[in-house]
Amino acid sequence: MSKKEMFKEFVRLNPEFATSVKNGKTTWQELFQIYDLYGSESKLFDQYRKVNKIENFTSNIGVKDIIDSLKNINIDVLQENLNGLGKAVSFIEDLTNTFKKDEKTNEEKINKKRRVEPINRFFDD
């Protein structure tokens, strides 16, 4: 069996390579060169396998799967988590408001110290 025939068989066993070529991520020539130089077990092929597995996973998710996932959500736990998140956000708001108030009072103190007496002051004789 020639290298070309062996590569064709390798591609038949790994259909995700065809998807990579169709998407323009690689070419058949590049895949064949990797196969020819490094063999079928090369880690260089992993990048094409992983990407396509993720694409296949996302394309297999349907509306039914999403609805099933929503059915499994415990509303009480979700409400507790949202309450905790709300408390954390209000705590951060309080902190930022405190810092803003401190900055304003510091600016007012500095401005009071900088007040200059008017130049046209009259002297008592």
BELFEN-V919975 format. One record per residue. PHI is phi in degrees with one decimal (none if undefined). BURIAL is # if it has 9 or more other ideal C-beta (glycine too) atoms within 8 Angstrom, else .. D_FIRST is the distance of its C-alpha to the first C-alpha in Angstrom with 1 decimal. Layout:
# BELFEN-V919975
phi:PHI burial:BURIAL d_first:D_FIRST
phi:PHI burial:BURIAL d_first:D_FIRST
This chain:
# BELFEN-V919975
phi:none burial:. d_first:0.0
phi:-78.7 burial:. d_first:3.8
phi:-59.0 burial:. d_first:6.8
phi:-64.1 burial:. d_first:8.2
phi:-66.4 burial:. d_first:6.2
phi:-64.6 burial:# d_first:6.6
phi:-66.0 burial:# d_first:10.1
phi:-60.7 burial:. d_first:10.8
phi:-65.6 burial:# d_first:10.4
phi:-60.9 burial:# d_first:12.5
phi:-68.4 burial:# d_first:15.0
phi:-62.4 burial:. d_first:15.4
phi:-77.7 burial:. d_first:16.4
phi:-127.2 burial:# d_first:18.7
phi:-66.8 burial:. d_first:20.6
phi:-65.5 burial:# d_first:23.2
phi:-67.2 burial:# d_first:21.3
phi:-63.1 burial:. d_first:21.9
phi:-65.2 burial:# d_first:25.5
phi:-63.2 burial:# d_first:25.7
phi:-68.8 burial:# d_first:24.4
phi:-64.2 burial:. d_first:26.9
phi:-79.0 burial:. d_first:29.7
phi:81.8 burial:. d_first:29.1
phi:-79.5 burial:. d_first:28.5
phi:-157.7 burial:. d_first:25.3
phi:-124.7 burial:. d_first:22.9
phi:-63.4 burial:. d_first:19.3
phi:-64.0 burial:. d_first:19.2
phi:-62.5 burial:. d_first:20.9
phi:-62.7 burial:# d_first:18.6
phi:-66.1 burial:# d_first:15.4
phi:-64.2 burial:. d_first:17.4
phi:-63.0 burial:# d_first:18.3
phi:-62.9 burial:# d_first:14.9
phi:-68.4 burial:. d_first:13.8
phi:-81.0 burial:. d_first:17.0
phi:-113.1 burial:. d_first:17.8
phi:93.8 burial:. d_first:14.9
phi:-76.4 burial:. d_first:15.0
phi:-95.8 burial:. d_first:18.3
phi:-65.6 burial:# d_first:20.2
phi:-72.4 burial:. d_first:23.8
phi:-64.7 burial:. d_first:23.6
phi:-75.5 burial:# d_first:21.9
phi:-60.7 burial:. d_first:25.0
phi:-62.8 burial:. d_first:27.2
phi:-78.9 burial:# d_first:25.3
phi:-69.0 burial:# d_first:25.1
phi:-65.3 burial:. d_first:28.8
phi:-59.4 burial:# d_first:30.2
phi:-72.3 burial:# d_first:28.5
phi:-65.4 burial:# d_first:29.7
phi:-65.5 burial:. d_first:33.2
phi:-62.5 burial:# d_first:33.0
phi:-66.3 burial:# d_first:31.9
phi:-63.4 burial:. d_first:34.6
phi:-69.0 burial:. d_first:37.3
phi:-76.4 burial:. d_first:36.3
phi:-85.7 burial:. d_first:36.5
phi:-78.4 burial:. d_first:40.1
phi:-117.7 burial:. d_first:42.5
phi:-62.8 burial:. d_first:46.2
phi:-62.2 burial:. d_first:46.4
phi:-63.3 burial:. d_first:44.8
phi:-66.8 burial:# d_first:47.4
phi:-64.0 burial:. d_first:50.2
phi:-61.7 burial:. d_first:49.2
phi:-65.5 burial:. d_first:49.1
phi:-65.9 burial:. d_first:52.6
phi:-67.0 burial:. d_first:53.9
phi:-83.6 burial:. d_first:53.0
phi:-77.3 burial:. d_first:55.1
phi:-86.2 burial:. d_first:58.3
phi:-64.2 burial:. d_first:61.0
phi:-63.9 burial:. d_first:63.4
phi:-65.4 burial:. d_first:61.0
phi:-61.5 burial:# d_first:60.0
phi:-63.4 burial:. d_first:63.7
phi:-62.0 burial:. d_first:64.4
phi:-64.9 burial:. d_first:61.6
phi:-66.4 burial:. d_first:62.9
phi:-63.1 burial:. d_first:66.4
phi:-61.5 burial:. d_first:65.3
phi:-65.5 burial:. d_first:63.5
phi:-62.6 burial:. d_first:66.7
phi:-63.7 burial:. d_first:68.8
phi:-65.0 burial:. d_first:66.6
phi:-65.0 burial:. d_first:66.8
phi:-66.7 burial:. d_first:70.6
phi:-63.1 burial:. d_first:70.9
phi:-65.1 burial:. d_first:69.1
phi:-62.0 burial:. d_first:71.3
phi:-62.2 burial:. d_first:74.4
phi:-62.4 burial:. d_first:73.2
phi:-66.4 burial:. d_first:72.6
phi:-65.4 burial:. d_first:76.0
phi:-62.8 burial:. d_first:77.7
phi:-64.5 burial:. d_first:76.3
phi:-65.5 burial:. d_first:77.4
phi:-63.5 burial:. d_first:80.9
phi:-61.9 burial:. d_first:81.1
phi:-64.8 burial:. d_first:80.0
phi:-64.7 burial:. d_first:82.7
phi:-66.5 burial:. d_first:85.5
phi:-64.8 burial:. d_first:84.5
phi:-65.2 burial:. d_first:84.7
phi:-64.7 burial:. d_first:88.0
phi:-62.7 burial:. d_first:89.4
phi:-65.4 burial:. d_first:88.2
phi:-65.6 burial:. d_first:89.8
phi:-65.0 burial:. d_first:93.1
phi:-68.2 burial:. d_first:93.3
phi:-86.4 burial:. d_first:92.7
phi:-61.0 burial:. d_first:95.6
phi:-108.8 burial:. d_first:97.9
phi:-66.9 burial:. d_first:101.6
phi:-61.3 burial:. d_first:102.8
phi:-73.3 burial:. d_first:104.0
phi:-84.5 burial:. d_first:107.2
phi:-72.4 burial:. d_first:108.8
phi:-99.0 burial:. d_first:112.5
phi:-91.8 burial:. d_first:114.2
phi:-82.8 burial:. d_first:117.3
phi:-104.9 burial:. d_first:120.3
